[in-house]
Amino acid sequence: MASSKQHLSNQPLLRIHILDAARAIVVREGFDALSMRKLAEVVGYSPASLYLHFASRDAIAQALCVEGHAGLLAELHAFDDVADPVERLKAIAHAYVGFGQAHPEIYRLIFMQNPAYTDAAFKDAASAGETALSMLTRTLALLGKPVAMAETLWAVLHGIVSLGLTAAPVFTASAGTLIDATLGLYSPGAPKKKPARRRPAASAV
């Protein structure tokens, strides 16, 4: 049997192993399939050992949300150097929806499972209060748009992802088309063309 000292020295590694195993279960089978007993079987420790690292399944879920949210922010920050705010906004919007499509179970866990999980992700010290909303707000501010428009846009993007996960047949258009149609309301619009004037009807001779 390993000594207590050896066990303590392996704690950081075991924590990572636990999260890796938990993430794999969530991605493969969904969050409902995650349990401490199942995790213990995967990592090869007793369920009691897991509680030395995580107080509960909720604690594991919150850690996965923090990790997943950091991944989302990293993908959005990839466009920080795009100078044109219209193009940056478009890239961020498509990246946000793309993340949800590529990581559906993690997205569900962060934003659709439990408000406490979402709160844990948003309050993680490493993200320093950064969220998709704060990034949309800054970008739209460059276009002279108010915070309320950023909140509306985020709600729409979340709706595209969440409805795509739960009610995909509802949409007849692709997610990309829906995003671009929405962004058309936020970008500086081209001047509307005046309707062509009708020529007067020729008078009868």
Secondary structure in CASP SS format (residue, H / E / C, confidence):
PFRMAT SS
TARGET T0000
AUTHOR 0000-0000-0000
METHOD secondary structure of the structure
MODEL  1
M C 1.00
A C 1.00
S C 1.00
S H 1.00
K H 1.00
Q H 1.00
H H 1.00
L H 1.00
S H 1.00
N C 1.00
Q H 1.00
P H 1.00
L H 1.00
L H 1.00
R H 1.00
I H 1.00
H H 1.00
I H 1.00
L H 1.00
D H 1.00
A H 1.00
A H 1.00
R H 1.00
A H 1.00
I H 1.00
V H 1.00
V H 1.00
R H 1.00
E H 1.00
G C 1.00
F H 1.00
D H 1.00
A H 1.00
L C 1.00
S C 1.00
M H 1.00
R H 1.00
K H 1.00
L H 1.00
A H 1.00
E H 1.00
V H 1.00
V H 1.00
G C 1.00
Y C 1.00
S C 1.00
P H 1.00
A H 1.00
S H 1.00
L H 1.00
Y C 1.00
L C 1.00
H C 1.00
F C 1.00
A C 1.00
S C 1.00
R H 1.00
D H 1.00
A H 1.00
I H 1.00
A H 1.00
Q H 1.00
A H 1.00
L H 1.00
C H 1.00
V H 1.00
E H 1.00
G H 1.00
H H 1.00
A H 1.00
G H 1.00
L H 1.00
L H 1.00
A H 1.00
E H 1.00
L H 1.00
H H 1.00
A C 1.00
F C 1.00
D C 1.00
D C 1.00
V C 1.00
A C 1.00
D C 1.00
P H 1.00
V H 1.00
E H 1.00
R H 1.00
L H 1.00
K H 1.00
A H 1.00
I H 1.00
A H 1.00
H H 1.00
A H 1.00
Y H 1.00
V H 1.00
G H 1.00
F H 1.00
G H 1.00
Q H 1.00
A H 1.00
H C 1.00
P H 1.00
E H 1.00
I H 1.00
Y H 1.00
R H 1.00
L H 1.00
I H 1.00
F H 1.00
M C 1.00
Q C 1.00
N C 1.00
P H 1.00
A H 1.00
Y H 1.00
T H 1.00
D H 1.00
A H 1.00
A H 1.00
F H 1.00
K C 1.00
D C 1.00
A H 1.00
A H 1.00
S H 1.00
A C 1.00
G C 1.00
E C 1.00
T C 1.00
A H 1.00
L H 1.00
S H 1.00
M H 1.00
L H 1.00
T H 1.00
R H 1.00
T H 1.00
L H 1.00
A H 1.00
L C 1.00
L C 1.00
G C 1.00
K C 1.00
P C 1.00
V H 1.00
A H 1.00
M H 1.00
A H 1.00
E H 1.00
T H 1.00
L H 1.00
W H 1.00
A H 1.00
V H 1.00
L H 1.00
H H 1.00
G H 1.00
I H 1.00
V H 1.00
S H 1.00
L H 1.00
G H 1.00
L H 1.00
T H 1.00
A C 1.00
A H 1.00
P H 1.00
V H 1.00
F C 1.00
T C 1.00
A C 1.00
S C 1.00
A H 1.00
G H 1.00
T H 1.00
L H 1.00
I H 1.00
D H 1.00
A H 1.00
T H 1.00
L H 1.00
G C 1.00
L C 1.00
Y C 1.00
S C 1.00
P C 1.00
G C 1.00
A C 1.00
P C 1.00
K C 1.00
K C 1.00
K C 1.00
P C 1.00
A C 1.00
R C 1.00
R C 1.00
R C 1.00
P C 1.00
A C 1.00
A C 1.00
S C 1.00
A C 1.00
V C 1.00
END
